[in-house]
Amino acid sequence: MSETKSKITAKAADIEARLLANRTQEVLRPAMLVDSAAGFANKAIDLRIIELPPGSHSKNHRETREHIMYILKGKGHSIINGEKHEWQEGDAVFVPTWAWHQFWNTDPERYARYLVATNLPMVRSLGLDRTEWAKE
């Protein structure tokens, strides 16, 4: 088995720069921390930070991957398979595979920030990556 050269660390200054750059985007975009696009040779899990602008929410969707989230800043709620779950800084949230989910930042003045690990690299390597968006 040949080894792929992999990046080992993601530096804080680079992460902050990506988060700030993402704030200019019209759609919610993650800052990838550990991912092949960021130079890592990860095969099973990835790690990202996502920010929700003040008073905003993500689109309702479901995916063939699991999410484990840790709330770094802010407060809000998620609706996962129709059930509302409140969260705030220091809480963890689990989104099961193929569960409808949507996230709200309930703070009208500050960004909510959360760390997210998914099994997307493994799901993608198996050819099973799929996302479905709810009709609005």
C-alpha positions in Angstrom: 0.0 0.0 0.0 1.5 3.4 -1.0 1.3 6.2 1.5 -0.1 9.6 0.4 1.8 12.6 1.8 -0.6 14.4 4.1 -0.7 17.7 5.8 -0.7 17.3 9.5 -1.9 20.6 11.0 -4.3 23.4 10.1 -3.1 26.7 11.5 -5.5 29.0 13.4 -4.6 32.1 11.3 -5.5 30.2 8.1 -8.8 28.9 9.5 -9.8 32.4 10.6 -8.9 33.8 7.2 -11.1 31.2 5.5 -14.0 31.9 7.9 -13.8 35.6 7.2 -13.6 35.0 3.4 -16.7 32.8 3.6 -18.7 35.6 5.2 -18.7 37.4 1.8 -20.5 34.4 0.2 -24.2 34.5 -0.5 -24.6 30.9 0.7 -23.5 29.1 3.9 -20.0 27.7 3.2 -17.8 25.7 5.6 -14.2 26.4 6.3 -12.7 23.0 5.8 -10.1 22.1 8.5 -9.2 18.5 7.7 -10.2 17.5 4.2 -8.5 16.4 1.0 -9.1 19.9 -0.5 -7.1 21.3 2.4 -4.1 19.0 1.8 -5.0 16.1 4.2 -5.0 12.4 3.3 -8.1 11.7 5.4 -10.1 8.7 4.2 -13.0 8.3 6.7 -13.8 11.6 8.4 -13.5 15.3 7.8 -13.6 18.3 10.1 -15.0 21.8 9.3 -16.2 25.0 11.0 -19.5 26.5 9.8 -20.8 29.9 10.7 -24.4 31.0 10.5 -24.9 34.8 10.1 -26.9 36.6 12.8 -30.6 35.8 12.6 -30.2 33.4 9.7 -30.8 29.7 9.0 -29.5 27.0 6.8 -31.7 25.3 4.1 -33.6 22.2 5.0 -31.9 19.1 3.6 -30.8 15.5 4.2 -27.6 13.7 3.4 -26.1 10.2 3.3 -23.6 11.2 6.0 -23.6 11.6 9.8 -22.7 14.9 11.4 -21.4 15.5 14.9 -21.4 19.1 15.8 -19.9 21.1 18.7 -21.2 24.6 19.2 -18.2 27.0 19.7 -20.1 30.3 19.8 -23.7 31.5 19.8 -27.1 30.0 20.4 -29.9 28.7 18.3 -31.9 25.6 17.4 -32.0 22.8 15.0 -34.9 20.9 13.5 -33.9 17.3 12.9 -36.6 15.1 11.4 -39.3 17.6 12.5 -38.2 17.8 16.1 -36.8 21.1 17.5 -33.5 21.0 19.5 -32.2 24.1 21.3 -28.4 24.6 21.5 -25.9 27.1 22.8 -22.1 27.4 23.2 -20.7 24.2 24.7 -23.5 21.9 23.4 -23.1 19.0 21.0 -25.6 18.0 18.3 -25.8 14.7 16.4 -27.5 14.5 12.9 -28.1 10.9 11.8 -27.7 9.7 8.3 -30.5 10.8 5.9 -32.2 12.9 8.6 -33.9 16.1 7.5 -32.1 18.9 9.2 -31.9 22.7 9.4 -30.1 25.1 11.8 -31.1 28.6 13.1 -29.0 31.2 14.7 -31.4 33.0 17.0 -28.9 35.8 17.9 -29.8 38.9 15.8 -26.3 40.4 16.3 -23.6 37.7 16.4 -22.5 34.8 14.2 -23.0 31.3 15.5 -20.0 29.1 15.0 -19.9 25.3 15.2 -17.3 22.6 14.6 -18.6 19.7 12.5 -17.1 16.2 11.9 -18.7 14.1 9.1 -18.0 10.7 7.5 -18.2 12.2 4.0 -14.8 11.0 2.8 -15.9 7.4 3.5 -19.4 7.8 2.1 -17.9 9.5 -1.0 -15.3 6.7 -1.5 -18.1 4.1 -1.5 -20.1 6.1 -4.1 -22.9 6.8 -1.7 -22.7 10.6 -1.3 -26.1 12.1 -1.9 -27.9 15.3 -0.7 -31.6 16.1 -1.1 -32.9 19.7 -0.6 -36.5 20.2 0.7 -38.8 22.0 -1.6 -39.5 25.5 -0.3 
